[in-house]
Amino acid sequence: MKHTPQQQEFLNKFVCNEYDKHKLYWKAFFHKDGDLAVVRRTKDYRKKDAWGCVNLSNEKILPFIFEKIRSFGIFFVAEDSESEYLYDKNGNNICEIVDFQETEHEDYHVIRDESEELRLIYKKNTISHGSYLGFHVEENGLMFLEDIGNNVGLIYQNQIILPFDYEAISVPQDLYSLAIKESPVKADGEKLYDCFIIEYKEQIEFDNAVRLTNIKLFENKEWDEVEEYFENTERVRHHLKSLSAKELNVYINPEEISFFPFNGNLPCHLFDKEERDYCQWSNYSLNESLYDALGGDMDAIWNLD
C-alpha cells in the first residue's frame, strides 16, 4: 500500500525499520482516512496491551492500553483484556460494545452497549444519539425502531420519516401497513387506541414516501380489545375490503400481518412465538461479526500480535 507524503514522513521520523530499531514506535498501521496511526511503542513492544493511536503530528488519540485496535468506518473498535469499546476518531469513548450485528441492509449496523440497549450506526460514519430497544430492517432500507419509551417510529437513510408516536406498526404489504396509536379520547381515564392505514410510495427514497392517512381501521379500543380484534382475521379482512371499496385500494392480508415490535401479543407471522427475539443477534463471536461487516478487509482487521 502506497503511503502519502505525510504518512511517509511519520514513518521516517517515528517508526522503527530494519536499519533503526530505536525509534519511538515499533509498528504503525494507518487508519483508512489516512491521518491517524495505530501504533505500538518500542519500549513496550513485548507487551500485549500496548497499542494506541496518534495523529500524524504524534498527538495521542487513544491511550496505549489496548490489545487490538480495528478501523470501522470513521470509528475505532479497541479491545483490552476485558471488553471492546467504540471510539470516534477524536478519541472519544462512545460506548462499551456488548454485542454487534449486521442488519438486512448494508447501510446499518447495530451495537448493543453496556446498558443492554441498542445504538444504530449508519454507513459506518454516524451513530445514533439515542438508544433503542429493538429494530427491524426491510431490504429497501426502511427501518423500524422501538425507543426506550416503547414508542415505535420509522427511519430511512438516517432520517425519521414517521415519528416515534406509535404503539406498533405492521411490516408493509403491497405499499400499505397498519399503525396503532394512542387515541386522544379516554374512557374513565383509561387509554384507548386507534388503528390507521399507512401508505408508501414505490420509491422509498423520495420525499414524503411514507404517508399516515386519515383512514382508520378502528378507533377508541382498549388494548385488550385491540389484541382481540386481530385474532379474528375474517373480521379484519371484511373491514379492509370495506375501506378499499370506499377510499383506498388497500391490500393487506390479515393472515400475514406482522406488527413490530415482534415480541408482543399482536399478530406476527414473520417469526414463530419462540423466535420473537427481534434483535436477532448472530451466534458469531464479536471478531467474526466485525470481520464480516468489513467485508473481510484484513487491512481493517488489525490483529497485531
N, C-alpha and C positions, 0 to 999 in steps of 0.2 A: 504494500500500500504506500503510495507516494505521500510524503508529508508536505505541508505548507511551509513557506519560509519561516513563519513564526514557530511552528512546531519543531522544525529542524534546529532553530536557534535554542529552543528549550532543551532539546535532546543534547545538543553540544555543550550547553552550559551546566546542566544539572544531572544528567543520566549517565551511569557507568556504561562503558563499552569495553571491547576486548583489549584496548590499549590503556585504559584508565579505569581502575576499579575503586577509586577513592572519591568519586563524586557523591552528591547528596542522595540520589535515588538509585536503587538497584535496578528497577524496572519501571517502565511507563507505558500506559495504553491511553489513547486519546478518545474522548467522548465523541459521539457522532457529529456534534456541532463543531468540533474541532478546536474549541477554545478552552477546554478543560482536559486535565490529565489525571488518570488514576495511577497512583504511584506507590511504591514500597521504598521506605528509607533504607539506605545502605547499612546503617548501624543496626537495623532490625531485620536484616534480610533472612535470618534463620527463624524468625518468629512467624507464627501462623496468623495472628491477629494484628497485622501491622500495615494494612492497606488504608490509604486515604485518598483525598482528591485535592488538587490545587489548580489554580488557573495558570495561564502561561507567563504571568508575572510572578509566579511562585507564591501566591497568596492562598492560604488554606481555605478550602471549601468544606471538606469533610475531614473529621479527625482521623488519626492513624490508629484505629482500633478495630478494623473490620477484617474478617477472614476472606470475604469476597465482595466485590462491587460490580454490578452489572448496569449497563445502559438500557433504559426502557423509554424510548422516545426522548423527550426532553428531561425525563426523570432518571434518578438512580435508585436501584434496589441494592441496599447494603446489608450484609449478613455478618452478625457476630456469633458467638457460641450459643446464644440463647434464642435469637429471633431474626426476622427480616424486617427492614424498615424502608419506607418510601421517602426519598428526599427530592426536593426540587434542585435545579442547577445552581441556585444561590446558597445551597447548604441548609435550607430549612427542612426540619424533620416534619413531614406531613402526618404520618401515622405509622404504627406498627402493622405489619401485614400478618394476619392470622391465616388467611386463605386468599386464593387468587383464581380467577376464572375468565376464560374467553366466553363470548356470547355467540348467538346465532349470526351476528353481524360483525364484520371485521373492524368496524369503527369503534366498537365498545368493548371495554374490559371492565371487570368488576373486582374490587378488593373488599374483603371483609376485615375490618380493623379490630383493635383490641376491645372495643365496646360491643363486638358481635354485630355491628351494623355495617351497611354496605356503602362504599364510595365508588362513584362511577367515573371512569377515565374515558375520555373521548379522543380518538385519533392519537393517543399517546402524548398529547400536548396540553390537555385540560383535565382537571379533576374537580368533581362537584364540591361545592362549599358545604352543602348539607349531606346528611346521611339518610339511608333508606333501609327499609325492612325487607323488601323483595322487589324483583324485577321480572319482566318477560319481554323479549325482543322478537319482533317479526322479521322475516327475511328482508323486507324492504327498508329496515332501519327504524320502524316505528317502535318506540319503547314504552312499555307500561311500567310505572313505578309506584310503590307504596311508601309514603313518607313515615317518619317515626310517630306521627299522629294518627296513623292508619287511614290517611286520605290518599286517594288514587288520582293520578294525572297521566298525561301523555306527553312525551317529548320526541322531537325529531331533529337530528343534527345539532344536538345540544341546546335546542330551543324548546321552551314549553309551548305546546300547541293546544293543550287542553288543561286548564288549571287544576290544582290538587283540591278539588271540591267534591269528590265523588266517593261513595262507599265501595263501589265496584263498577268495572267496565268490562263488557264481554269482548273477546277476541273477534276481529272483523270477519264477517261473512258477506261476500259479494258486495263490498263497499258500504256495509251497514253494521252497526253494533248497538248494544243497549248500554245505557249508563244510569245507575241508581244513585239518586241524590236526595239528601235530606230536604223535606218539604218545609216551606215557611209556615205551614199550618201545623198546629199541635193539637193533640186530643188529651185533655186533662193533664197537660204538662208532659205527655209522652211524645217522643219523636215519631214523626211519620215520614214516609218516603215516596218519591215519585220515580218513574222509570221513563227516561227519554230515549228517543232514537238519535243516534249519531250517524251522520253521512260523511263519506270520504270521497275525495277525488281519486281518479285512477292514478294520477301522477302525484304521489305524496309530497314530492319536493316543492310543489308550487305553493305560493302563499294561500292562506285560507283553505288548505287541503282538507281540514277536519272541521265539520260544522255541527254544532249541537242544535238540532231542530227544536221547534216548539211543540213537536208532536210527542204525546205521551202514550205509552202502552198502558200505564195505570197511574193513579195518583192517590196520595193520602192513605198509604197502607202502613200498619205497624210491621216491624221487622219479621216477626213470626209469620205474618200474612204474606210478606214478600217471598220468604222461603217456600211457603206452602203453595203460592201461586205458580212457581216454576216447576213444581212437582207434577202438575197436570199439563203435559205437553200438548194435548189436543186443545185445551182452552187457550194456551199461548198461541198455537197455530191459528186458531179461529180469530183471535184478536189481531194478529199480524195481518191476516188476509183482509180484515175489515179496514185496517189502515191503508193497505195497498190499494184497495178499491177506491178509497176516498181521496188520499192525498199524495202518497209516495209509492213508487214501485219497490217496496221493501221485500227483500227475500232474506229471511233468517230462518234456518231450520231449527226448530225448538229442540230437536234431539241431538244437535251438535253445538249448542250454546256452551261456552266455557267462560265463566266470569273470573276475571283477575281482581283480587288475589285468589289464587287457586286453593288455598287452604281452609276455606270456609264451607258453609253448608249450601251455598248456591251451586247450580249445575256447573260441572267442569268435566268435559269429555275429552280434553287433551291428555289427562292423566287419570289413572285409577286412584282410588282413595288412598292406597298405601304409597303412591308415588307423588303425592302433592307437596313435596318439598320444592317449592318453585324457585329456589335459588339454584338447584340442580348442580351442586358442587361436584366437580370431577373427582375421580379416585387417583388422579395424578399426584405425585409429590409437587411441591411448590416449584422446584427446579425444573421438573419436566413440563409443567404448565407454562412457565416463563419461556422455556426453550421453544415450545410450540408457538406461543404468542409472537415470538420474534422470528418465526419462520426458519428456525434452525440456523440463525445467523451467529456463527461462532465468534465473530469479532465483537458481538454484543454480549455474549455469554462469557464473561471473564472468569474462567476457572483457573486461578493463578498459582495454585500450589504445585 
